[in-house]
Amino acid sequence: MQSNGIKNDSKESNHHLQHVQSCPTMQTHLNHDTERYRRSSSSSGNGSCTPGSNSRSPSPTPFSPLIDRINSRIASQDKWFSLEFFPPRTAAGAVNLLHRFDRMFNGQPLFCDVTWHAAGNPAGDCETSSITVASAAANYCGLQTMLHMTCVKQTKDQITVHLNRTKDCGIRNILALRGDVPGDIEFEPTPGGFNYAVDLVKHIREEFGEYFNICVAGYPMGHPDAGSYEEDLKHLKTKVDAGADFIITQLFFDAETFLKFYDDCRAIGIDVPIIPGVMPIQSYASLRSLVKLSKLDIPRQILDEIEPIKDNDVAIRNYGIHQAATMCKKLFDSGKVHGFHFYTLNREVATMEILKQLGLWKCLDLRKMLPWKSTANHHRQKEDVRPIFWASRPKSYVYRTREWDEFPNGRWGDSSSPAFGELKDYHLFYLKSKSKSEDLRQMWGEEITCVEDVYEIFSCYLSGQENRYGHKITKLPWNEEEISLETQRLIDLGLIDINKKGMLTINSQPAVNGEPSSSPSVGWGSPNGYVYQKAYLEFFTSRENVAALLEVLTDYPLVTYHVVNHNGREDITNADRLKPIAVTWGVFPGVEILQPTVVDPESFMYWKDEAFGLWLEQWGRLYPEQSPSRQVINHIHDTFYLVNLVDNDYPKGNILFEILDKMQRRREEKRATEMPHNVDEEISAKKLKVSNPKDEQDMAWQLQ
């Protein structure tokens, strides 16, 4: 919750103070000496010959200011909601909050906001700072984000620095507050700073014009430090007149209180949207703390009703859900309210239940505008093309391309000099797994004795069956999500079987020839369109399999392949390295062809570092360094190859499983008729040169 008035603009700072501590000094993880990738979206680099490769398409998600989205919802009377979160105290809490963002994203909030805490190093680089959390919500979770900003202990110049950094993060929405000093200390203006929120609003408009949408706080019961309710309304109007775009209110407990406030605001000429702030009662202790810190008057009826159940947390929460849902329904019925802002206290159960009762939770109606998850960073709004390799790791892709000056729009362009940032910071909170190490060991094996144990883990993940330890495998290092409907199509074709036989798939898509964009399994984009895909498989496999595969592939000229080992010394492809291949495209009414996913040979070489690295960083580290389990994972990392296959003849279906079946038969034939060392001769015959290593793990294949 927030507050904003004569002396005291941010009550949420005190209310959440018990949850927030100062961030420990940490080396920033956000500044790396990586080459910037400067790709002009209007460049004329070589493209794929696939339909749509040369077409210029408007962004499927053009930027629309938050205030325009709010006004559009009001005009159409389309109901909506938004959510507030505060930065957690610990790095582990930041990881949990980020995954909560992902879950709440599925309910389609119009936006979320992140509070600003003067006591918690809000402008720092650590994972618990307000700016870092807000940036992660926008960039890595795709949430339209608003950042609180206060005047407490900050000069005008410092605030300008924070606003510029917020702008650089791609955030365009600010909730302008004066803020509270931690504890019971009276607010004293900082020399060179601002006294009130209205001063901050004026400063933002003077320095940044219309770049930021500005929200301010309103008080349905009047600010506790104001001389009167009427005086507080006048102060609210000065903030609106100074340039505020909309208002979010402090919480309240009955519909009539808000409706009176709404009418009174309109009566004095406040005509911007007024969004009611709602906080469900979740515990007796938090309610008492709320009364003390915010100086709110709670209706006697509510106090009397919760007194008998004050020691029953479940009963209190259920009461809070019922009370908030009932109040919200009354406000909807008034015709004056079309959306609510929920103060979640970083909890999701109560808020989600209220949203479901109100019919606002729209998880089942979520439509992908692109095959991959977009970011809410303003600078990337026109981005509509990405390599397929990061399909299951969009946060990593955003992180590794964060230094790019421009982002592909309409076509991928020339691949001669892509520059992805290195991914060495697997510990960053927005890249870490949400699962604990002990949970991952239960899924991926308490003990691994051979590569076949790993094959079993992959096949159990795809089949949904429990592993030998009785645990269901819901994720792998390359994919944090459970199996999609799209992947199920490939399972029906034999995806599980090839994993059991040592082709460990980490990315795939079926062939699609003009299916409706509304398809629940492969659909994306605007309604009434049609989508197309080339069959794609990406997998790790052994040296022996690769030798057989390269021989089989000579019979399939319409299949593009790329094979690479962990250090990149072996880099084998039949593709033009400077020409990306479109593997997904769509045709929609009234726009040019959209081509959002490509296979780009140069980008694949950057992806392979990450793909191989996950064996060691996420899987191998689960076991002691010299343990047999660690050695098996290291062996796979050192000796297996990463392969991608594209079947360009998409109208005829999917030929890739036939190829892999022939590869296995060819391998078995070689095993039956030749000595093991003759595999090297076979590779050499395929125009590959084999070195004579001292250690089998250092074996390298070189192109002649």
N, C-alpha and C positions, 0 to 999 in steps of 0.2 A: 504494500500500500504506500501511497505517497501523500504528502501534504504540502501546501503552498499558501502562504499568506503574508501577514505583516512582519512577523518576527521569525516564523518557524515553518519552513517549506517542506520538510521531508521527515514525517513521522516514522516512515518505514526504517530509517536509519537506526533509530533507537529500538524499534520493535524487533529488528533482526540482529541487533548488536550481539545478542547472546550467541548467534550462529556464526559470527564473522570475527576472525582474528587477523592481525597484520600478517601480510604475506612474508615468508622468509626470503632473505636475499638469495636470488637465484641468477645464474647466468642465463641471459635471454636465449631462447631457442629459435627466435624468429628472424635473426639476422645472419645470413649465411653468405659466404663469398661464392655465389653461384652466378654463372653467366646468364644474363637476361636474354630471354627469347623474344626477339622483336620480329613479329610476323604481321605484316600489313594485311588486313582483311581484303584489301583491294588489289593485292599483288596478283600477278598473272602466272604463278608457278604451274608446273605440269600437274595435271590431275588425272584421275582414273577415267577410263573410258566407260565406266558404268553410268547408266542413265542418271542424270542429275549432277554429275561431277562438275560441270561447268556452269550450273545454274546458280543465280544469286537469289536467295530467299530471305524474306523478312524474318526477324527473330520471332519464334513461336511464343515467346514470353516478353513482349516489349515492355520497357520500364513504364510503370504507372505510379506516380507518387502516392504514398499511403493515404493522404487526405482525399485524393480522387477515388481511391478504392472505398474508403469509408462513405463518401458522399454517394457513390454509385450504389452501394448496398442500401443506403437509406432511401434513395430514389426508387429503387426496385422493390423495397420492402423485403429484401432477402436477409434473413437472420444470420448472425455471425457471432464470433467470440474472439477474445484475445487473452493472453496469459502473462502474468508477471512472475519472474524468478529473481533470486538474489545469489550473488557469488558464494560458493561454499568456503569452508575454512581450510580444507585440505586438498592436496592433489588428487587423492582417491575420490574425494567428493566431487571434484571437477569432472573426473571420468564418468562417474555415475550421473551427474547432471547432464552431460552431453548425450548420453544414451537416453535419458528421460526426454531431452529435446527431440530425439529421433522418434520416440514413441508418440509424443504429443503432436509431432508433425503430421502423423497419420490421421489425426482428427481434423486437419485443415484449419488451424487458427488463422485469423486474418493477419495477426502479427503477435510478437511477444516483446516484452521489455525486460531489461536487466537493471537492477538498482545500482546506485552509486554509494559507496560506503567510505566516508572519509577515514575511518579507522582501519580499513582493510587494503590500503595501497591501491585505490581504484584505477589509477592510471599506470600501474606497473606492468612489467612483462611476464610476471608469473602467471600460472594457470588459474589462480584464484582472484585475479584482478577483474574489475568490472569490464574494462575495455577488452581484455582477452576473452572473457566469457561471451560478451556480446558479439565479438568478431567471430568466435567459433560457431555461435548460433546461426549467424548469417552465412558465413562462408562454407562451413562444413556440414551444417544441418539443413540449409535451405530455408530458414525461417526469416520472413520479413521482420527486422529487428529494430527496436527503439532503445536507446541508451539514456538512462537517467543522467543528469549532470547538475551538480550543486555548486554553490558559491563558497562553501565552507573551507576556510584556510587556503584559499586560492586567490592569486592576483589575476587581474585581467589578462596579462600576458600568459600566465599558466593555463588559464581556461582556453585561450586561443590555441595554444599548443595541443591541448586535449581534443579540441574540436577538429583541428587539422588531422590529428591521428585517427579520429573517428571517421573522418572523410576518407582517409587513405584505406581504411578497413572496408570501405564500400557501404557504410551505414549512412542513411540519410534522414534519420528520425531522432529527435532529441526531446526528452521530457525535462523541461527547464524548471528547476527547483532552487530555493535558497539553501535548504538543508539544515540539519541539526548538528550541533557540536556533541560528540560522544559524551555520555554521562549527563549530569545535571548542570553542567556549566552553561552559563548564559551566552548566547551568541554575541560575538563582537566582530564587527566588520574587519576584514584583513586590509591593511593599508594597500591601496592600489587595487582593491577588489570591489565586489558589489554588495549592496545591502539587501536587496530583495530580488525575487525571481523576475520581476518586470525589467530590472536592469539587465539581467542575463538574456532575456528575450530580445531586448533592444540591441544588445551587443551582437547576438547571433545574426540578426537581420542586417546590421550595419557592416559586419565583417564578411558574411557569407551570402547575403541576398536571399534568394528563394531556394538555395541549395537544400537546406534542411527543412523538413516538416517539423513544426514545433508544437508540442503538447504542453499544457499547464494543468495544475491540479485545482479542483473545485471542492467545496465543502457543503454538502447538503444541510448540515446542521450549523453551519458557520464555523469559522476557524476558532479554536479555543482561546487564542490570544487576541482576537479582534475585539474592537470596542462594542460591536453589535453585529447581528446577522446582516443588516442592511449595509453596514460599512464594509463587511467582507465581500459582499456582492460587487460593490464599487471597485474594490481592489482587483477582483477577478476581471472586471470589464477593462481595467487599465492594461492587464496582461494581454487580453484579446486585442485591444486596440493597438498594442505595441507590436503585434504580429503573430500571436499564437493562432494555430490552425484548428485546434480542437481541444477539448477538455476531458479529462478522466477524473471522476470524483473519488473522494475518500469513501471508505465503506460506510454502510448504513444498514439498518435492520428492518425497515418496513418500507413498502412501496410508496406510501403516501408522502414520506419524507422526501424521497427523490422527486416525485411528481410536483410537489410544491416548489422545490428548488428549481426544477426545469422551467416551470411557468414564470417564476420570479426572474430568472435569467433572461428569458425571452422578453419580459415586460420592460427591462431596462436596456434592451438593444443588443444583447449577446446572442448572436445568430449562428455561431459555429456549432458543429456537432458536440453533444454532451454525452459522454459514455459513462454509464453507471459502473462503479467499482464494487465488486462483490467478493467477500471473503467468508467462506463457510466456517462455522464454528467447528473446530476439530478436536479440542480438548478444553477441559475446565481451566487448566493452568494457563494456556495460551489466551483464553478469554480474559482472565484476570489481569494478565500482563498487558493485554491490549487496552483495557480500561485505564490502567495506570499510565501507560506511555502516551496514548493518543488523547486522553481526556474525553473520550466519547461517552455519551449517555446511552446505556443499554436499556431497552424497555423492560419495565418490571415484569411483564408477562414472561419474557424469555428467561430472566433470572429465576423466576419461580418454577418454570417448567424444567430447567436443567438442574436445579438444586437436588432433587431426589436421585439423579443419575450422575452426579458430578464425579463419582469414583469409578464409573464404568466408561472407559474410553471408547469402546465400540458403540455403546448407546449414545454417547455424546456426539460421536461422528455421524451416526445415522440421523440424529436430531438435526445436526447442522446441515446435512444434505437436504432433508425435508424442508427445513425452514428457508434455505436459500432457493431451492427449486420453486417453492410456492411463491416466494416474493418475486422471482424472475418471471414466472408465468403471469402474475398480475401486471407487471410492467410491460410485458409483451402485449397483453390484452388492452392496455391503455392506448396503443397506437403511436406512442411517442418514443418508444424504445425499440431498436432493432438489433442491438448488440450489447454484449457485456464484457467487462474486463475483470478477469478473475485473479485475485491474489492467492497464488497457489501455496505459498510458504515452502516451495520446492517439493511439495507432495502432489501426487497425481490421482490417487484413488478417489477422494471425495469430489474433486473438480470433475474428473471424468464421469463419475456417476451422475452428477448434476447435469452435465452436458448431454448425456444420454437421455435423461428424463425430459430435457427440453427439446430433444430432437436435433441438437446442434453437432453431435459427434458424427462425422460423415466419413468414417474410415472406409466403409465399403464402397463409397462413391468416388474414392480418390482416382483421378485420371492422370496418367503421366503425359505431360506435354512433350517429353522427349524420352527415348529409351533409357536414359541415365538420369540420375538425380541432379537437378540444377542447383546452383548456389543462389543466394539472395544478395550477393555482392553487386552493388550498382554497376561497378566497372565491368562485370561479366554478363550483363543483362542480354547482350547480343550474341553471346557465345552459343553456338548450336551444332558444333562438330567436335567430337572427341575420338581418340583411338579406343577400340573395343577392349583393350587389355585391362583397363582400370574399371570395367563395368561393375565389379563387385567391391571396388575400393575407391569410391568417389572422393572421400575425404583426402586420401593420399594424393590423388590426381590434383585436387585443388591446391594442396600444400606444395606439391612439386612444381606447379605452374604459377605460384602466387607472384613471382617477380616479372611475369610477362607484361609487356606494355599493351599488347592487344591480343584478342582472342579470336580464333577462327569463327567466321560467320559466313554461312553459305557453302563454303568449301574449305578443305584442310589446307590446300595450297602446297607450295614447294617444300619438300622435306629435306632440303640439303643441309640445313643447320638448325635443327631443333635443339633447345638447351633446357632440359629438365633439371631442376634442382636435385641434388643428391638426397637420398632418403637414408640418413644415418641416425635420425632421431626417433627411433621406434618407441621411445619412452614418452614422447609428447602425449599429453592427455587426450588430444583429439584423434590420435592414431592407435591408442592402446586398446586391447581387447577388454570388453566389459566383464569378462569372466575371470575368476580367480585362478591362480596356478593349479591349485588342487582340483578344481573343477575341470580344467583342461586336461590334466593327467588322467582323470577318470574317463574322459571321452577319448583321448588320443593314445591311451595305453599307459598303465602304471609301469609296465616293462615291455620293451620291444626287443625281440631277439633276432629278427631277420626282416628283410624288405617285404616279405609276404605279410607280415603283421601290419605293415603300413598299407598294403593293398586292401587288407580287410577293413581298416579304418575308413578309407575312401569309399568303399562299396557300402558300408553300413550308413555312412552319411547320406548317400544317394537313396538307399532303400528305406531308410527310416527305422531299420532294425537295430536292436540293442547290440552293443559290442560284447565281446566275450566276458567282460566284467559286469555286464548287466546295466550298462548306461547307454542312453540314447545320444547320438552324436548330432548336435544341432548346428555345428559350425566347423570350419577348417580355417587355418591361418589366412587363406586367400578369400574367404567368404564368411562373414559374420552372420549371415542370414540363413534361414532354412530354405529348403528346395522350393523353387518357384514353379508355377504352372507351366511356364515355358520350358524349363528343364525337364519336366515330366514327359513332355513329348519325346525327348531324346532318350529318356529312360525306357520308354516303350520300344525304342529302336535298338537298344542294347548297351546303353551307357554304363550300367552297372557291371555288365559282363566284361567290358574292356578294362574297367578299373580293377576287377579281380585278377586280370591277367597282366597287370603292370603298366597300363596306360593311365596315369593318374591325372584326371581331368580337373582343371581349375577354372575353366571358362568355356562356354559353349552356347550355340544358338541353333535352332532348327531352320531349315529352308522354309520360306514363306513366299507365296506368290499371289499377292493381291488380296489379302484378308482384310476385313473391315477394321478400321482403327478402333472400334469398340470391342474388339476381341479381348476377353478376360485374360488370355495367356500371352499374346504377342502384341496387343493393341497399344497405341500411343498416339498423341497428337489430337488435333481437332476432330469433332464429330464428322461423320459422313465421308471420311477419307479411306484410303487403302494403303496397307503397308506391305513391304517386301523385305526379304532377308536372304542372304546366302548362308548356307550351312557352314558353321564354324566350329572347330574343335581346337582346344589348347590343352596340352598335357605334358607332364614329365614322363620320360621313359628311358630305358636302359640303352647302352651303346649297341648291344646286340639287336635290339628292336629297331634302332635307327638305321643300322646297316641294311636290314631287310626292307624297311620302309622306303629308303631311297631307291632301292632297286624296283620295288613295286610301282612307285610313283612315275616311273618312266612311261608306264602304260596309260597315264591319266593326265594328258596335257592341259585339261581345263581345271586342274586342281593346283592352286598356288600353295607353296609351302615355305616355311622358314624354320630352320633348326639351329640351335645355339647352345653352347655349354656355359657353365657358370662364369668363367672368366672371359668369355667372348672370343677366345682364340679360334674356336670353331664356329663359323658363321656361314651357314649354307642356305641359299634361297634361290628359287627360280623367278623371283619377282624383281621388277625394276625398283631399285632402292630409293629412287626419288619420286616414285609415283604411287601414292596411296591407293588402296582398293576400297571402294565403297561396299560395305557389307550390310548396311541397313538404309532404307530410304522410304519415303512416303509421299503420296499424292493426295492433296487436299483441295477442296473447293476454293477457288479464288486466289490461290497463291502458287508460287513456283514450287518445284520439287524440293523437298527437304531431305538432306543427306546427313544424318546426325552421327553416324558411326562408321569408322574406317579402320582398315588394317594398314598400318604404316610401318614399313621395314625399319626405318631409323628410330621411330619411337619404341619399337619392339626391343631394341637393344638397351634402351633406358629401363624399360619395364622388366627385362630379364634380371637386372641387378636386384630389383625389389622382390621379384618372384622367387629367385633363389635365396635371397637374404631371409625371407620369412621361414625357410626351413631351419635356419640357425637361430634367428632372433626370437621367434615365437614358439617353435616346436622343440628344437634342440636344447634350449635353455631350461626346459622343464626338468632336465635330468642332470645328475652330477657329471662333471666334465669327462671323466675317464670311464663312465659307465657303459655297458654294452648298448643301452638304449641310445645314448648320445652318439656312439660310434656308428650305429645304423643310420641315424639321421644325417650325420656328417658324410657318410658314404653316399647316400642319395644325392646330397648337395654337390659332392665333388665329382661324381661319375655319371649321373643322369643328365639328360638333355631336355631342354624345353622346346616343344614343337608347336607350331600352329599350322592348321590346314584350312583352306578356303575352297569350297566347291563353287566355282563360278557359274556352273550350269544349273542355277537355282530352279528353273521351271520344271526340271526333271526330278526334283526331290533331293535326296541326300545320298551321295555315293561314298561318303567318308567311312561309314562302318564297313562297307564292302572292302575298301582299301585296307583297313586295319585287320580285317579277317584274313585277307590274303597275306598281309605282312606276317601274321602269326604262323600261317601255314608255311610260308617261305622260310621263316626262322627255324621251324621244326624240321623242315627238310634239310636245312644246312646242318643242324645238330646231328641228324641221323647219318649224314653222308660225309661230313668233314670233321677234322679235328678242331677244337676250339680256337687254336691260334689262326686258322684260316679265315676267321671273321675279318681279321685285319687285311688279308688279301682281297676279300670281297669289297671292303671299304675302299681300298686303293683302286680297285677296278672302277669304282664309281667316281673317279677323279678326286679322290681324297688321299692325302698323304698321311701315313701314321708314323709318329716319332717312335723312338726306342727308349721309353722312360725307365728309370730305375724302380719307380714305384707305380703300380697300376693306377693309383688314384691320380697321378700326374699325367696320365696319358692324354695326348692332345692330337686332334685331327687338323690338318692344315689343307687348305685348298691348294692344288698344284698350280 
